[in-house]
Amino acid sequence: MAWLLRDGEVLASLEVAGSRRARSRGLLGRDGVDGALLLRPCRSVHTVGMRFPIDVAFCDDELQVLRVVTMPRYRLSRLVWRSRAVIEAE
């Protein structure tokens, strides 16, 4: 189990989508999520078919946050060119 940290403080548990299949599935089909999900590599996401809205943090190679958005269901995010990873949370 990985952890999402800020200045050494644990913010949430972090599930890492390590395979292409896990990244493409993301949070689809789930009723919720405890903690957050890391998708790497990733520059955009969608919530088509999601059961709940999500908060999305687009991050660079070092997981520094570039942009944060709240996405309602059935939306497509804009492409974030400098993004190399995405963290999704409920």
Solvent accessible surface area in square Angstrom, and as a share of the most:
residue,aa,sasa,rsa
1,M,176,0.78
2,A,38,0.29
3,W,141,0.49
4,L,41,0.20
5,L,101,0.50
6,R,140,0.51
7,D,148,0.76
8,G,67,0.64
9,E,99,0.44
10,V,85,0.49
11,L,81,0.40
12,A,27,0.21
13,S,26,0.17
14,L,13,0.06
15,E,78,0.35
16,V,82,0.47
17,A,6,0.04
18,G,66,0.64
19,S,58,0.37
20,R,195,0.71
21,R,202,0.74
22,A,40,0.31
23,R,63,0.23
24,S,82,0.53
25,R,132,0.48
26,G,8,0.08
27,L,3,0.02
28,L,49,0.24
29,G,41,0.39
30,R,58,0.21
31,D,117,0.61
32,G,29,0.28
33,V,24,0.14
34,D,136,0.71
35,G,25,0.24
36,A,2,0.01
37,L,3,0.01
38,L,12,0.06
39,L,8,0.04
40,R,101,0.37
41,P,92,0.58
42,C,23,0.14
43,R,86,0.31
44,S,47,0.30
45,V,16,0.09
46,H,74,0.33
47,T,0,0.00
48,V,72,0.41
49,G,39,0.38
50,M,5,0.02
51,R,134,0.49
52,F,14,0.06
53,P,72,0.45
54,I,2,0.01
55,D,60,0.31
56,V,1,0.01
57,A,17,0.13
58,F,2,0.01
59,C,0,0.00
60,D,37,0.19
61,D,96,0.50
62,E,138,0.62
63,L,63,0.31
64,Q,113,0.50
65,V,85,0.49
66,L,52,0.26
67,R,111,0.40
68,V,98,0.56
69,V,48,0.28
70,T,95,0.55
71,M,9,0.04
72,P,65,0.41
73,R,103,0.38
74,Y,117,0.45
75,R,127,0.46
76,L,139,0.69
77,S,24,0.16
78,R,201,0.73
79,L,82,0.41
80,V,12,0.07
81,W,177,0.62
82,R,166,0.60
83,S,0,0.00
84,R,84,0.31
85,A,0,0.00
86,V,0,0.00
87,I,17,0.09
88,E,8,0.03
89,A,29,0.23
90,E,103,0.46
